[in-house]
Amino acid sequence: MREEMGLEQRVEALLEDPAYTGHPLKQILAELFTEYREQLRQMERITRISDHYQSMARDSNLSLAERYQKQMRQLEKIARISDGYQHMLHDLNQALRQASTHDPLTGLANRRLILDSLHAEIGRCERNGAHLSVVMVDVDHFKLVNDRYGHEAGDLVLVEVARYLQRDLREYDLCGRWGGEEFLLLLPETHATEAMSVVERMRLGMRQLVIMVGDVDVTVSASFGVAEHRLGASVNDTIKRADAAMLAAKRAGRDRSELAQ
Ligand SMILES: Nc1nc2c(ncn2[C@@H]2O[C@H](COP(=O)(O)OP(=O)(O)OP(=O)(O)O)[C@@H](O)[C@H]2O)c(=O)[nH]1
């Protein structure tokens, strides 16, 4: 073990060993060791200065063109590093924007993005008199899914329901997660009767949806409330009407769709 140690470690170990306390050679060995370290430090310093001087001397021997080339290489290196940072910042911004506008569980638009989109769509309706329908969707007895199969299974069911709701929508429709087990659909250019037929198709399809949770097949249904935006009404008014229609569907026995008054 002792042979495996370098000379410095062996001297250090001897100096620290209490067995040699008071030994006449200990003091002199300690002084010798300190002096040895000081000389080593000075040699390292001189070597560094000399390296630096040599590099300066080399540079001063370079022609103007060579110095220019060297500067260019350094600038290119800095530009590459800066490009890397720009990309990183861009990706970070994208991720932040995605996180602030989307629901992390289902990947759907969150309440904030739904409201922004609804404001924009209602603005368009007010300008050109287009139709717009809003649909509130609430999964029926969802608490039972959590209670029976656990919260993780409940999450999985929400993800599948979200995927299903989005599946047949047009490119300019929006499906978002309003909260918990509630979803909101925005159907631009759609009047109430059209929206009701879209929703009825969805409702019937949802009953056929079989979601695998481990080795259990889970089925769900949902209640839908449809409201066509009325010119002059606020975003809140239209959402409230869709919500009230959805609650009426719940009261009427669930797994049905109601049109708002
Ligand atoms: N797994 C899971 N459960 C959620 C989430 N958000 C809300 N929930 C659950 O959804 C359930 C909603 O329950 P309720 O509001 O009583 O409604 P419901 O059981 O769906 O009954 P009805 O709406 O009256 O048909 C609650 O148990 C919540 O804990 C979620 O992100 N994941």
The ligand as an SDF file (V2000), in Angstrom:
LIG
                    3D

 32 34  0  0  0  0  0  0  0  0999 V2000
  -57.8440   11.1920  -13.4660 N   0  0  0  0  0  0  0  0  0  0  0  0
  -58.2060   12.4690  -13.5070 C   0  0  0  0  0  0  0  0  0  0  0  0
  -59.3590   12.8330  -12.9100 N   0  0  0  0  0  0  0  0  0  0  0  0
  -59.7260   14.1280  -12.9770 C   0  0  0  0  0  0  0  0  0  0  0  0
  -58.9520   15.1040  -13.6220 C   0  0  0  0  0  0  0  0  0  0  0  0
  -59.5730   16.2910  -13.5130 N   0  0  0  0  0  0  0  0  0  0  0  0
  -60.7260   16.0750  -12.8240 C   0  0  0  0  0  0  0  0  0  0  0  0
  -60.8390   14.7640  -12.4970 N   0  0  0  0  0  0  0  0  0  0  0  0
  -61.8850   14.0810  -11.7400 C   0  0  0  0  0  0  0  0  0  0  0  0
  -63.1120   14.1890  -12.4300 O   0  0  0  0  0  0  0  0  0  0  0  0
  -64.1490   13.9150  -11.4930 C   0  0  0  0  0  0  0  0  0  0  0  0
  -65.3280   14.7840  -11.8090 C   0  0  0  0  0  0  0  0  0  0  0  0
  -66.3190   14.3990  -10.9500 O   0  0  0  0  0  0  0  0  0  0  0  0
  -67.7140   15.1260  -10.8570 P   0  0  0  0  0  0  0  0  0  0  0  0
  -67.5730   16.5990  -11.0730 O   0  0  0  0  0  0  0  0  0  0  0  0
  -68.3480   14.6670   -9.5800 O   0  0  0  0  0  0  0  0  0  0  0  0
  -68.5230   14.6250  -12.0740 O   0  0  0  0  0  0  0  0  0  0  0  0
  -68.7830   13.1880  -12.6790 P   0  0  0  0  0  0  0  0  0  0  0  0
  -68.3880   12.0820  -11.7510 O   0  0  0  0  0  0  0  0  0  0  0  0
  -68.1590   13.1790  -14.0190 O   0  0  0  0  0  0  0  0  0  0  0  0
  -70.3270   13.1720  -12.7930 O   0  0  0  0  0  0  0  0  0  0  0  0
  -71.2420   13.9810  -13.7890 P   0  0  0  0  0  0  0  0  0  0  0  0
  -70.4130   15.0760  -14.4110 O   0  0  0  0  0  0  0  0  0  0  0  0
  -72.3300   14.5250  -12.9290 O   0  0  0  0  0  0  0  0  0  0  0  0
  -71.7390   13.0080  -14.7860 O   0  0  0  0  0  0  0  0  0  0  0  0
  -63.5590   14.1610  -10.1100 C   0  0  0  0  0  0  0  0  0  0  0  0
  -63.4440   12.9290   -9.4390 O   0  0  0  0  0  0  0  0  0  0  0  0
  -62.1560   14.7020  -10.3970 C   0  0  0  0  0  0  0  0  0  0  0  0
  -61.2140   14.2700   -9.4480 O   0  0  0  0  0  0  0  0  0  0  0  0
  -57.7150   14.6760  -14.2250 C   0  0  0  0  0  0  0  0  0  0  0  0
  -56.9500   15.4450  -14.8140 O   0  0  0  0  0  0  0  0  0  0  0  0
  -57.4020   13.3490  -14.1310 N   0  0  0  0  0  0  0  0  0  0  0  0
  1  2  1  0
  2  3  2  0
  2 32  1  0
  3  4  1  0
  4  5  2  0
  4  8  1  0
  5  6  1  0
  5 30  1  0
  6  7  2  0
  7  8  1  0
  8  9  1  0
  9 10  1  0
  9 28  1  0
 10 11  1  0
 11 12  1  0
 11 26  1  0
 12 13  1  0
 13 14  1  0
 14 15  2  0
 14 16  1  0
 14 17  1  0
 17 18  1  0
 18 19  2  0
 18 20  1  0
 18 21  1  0
 21 22  1  0
 22 23  2  0
 22 24  1  0
 22 25  1  0
 26 27  1  0
 26 28  1  0
 28 29  1  0
 30 31  2  0
 30 32  1  0
M  END
$$$$
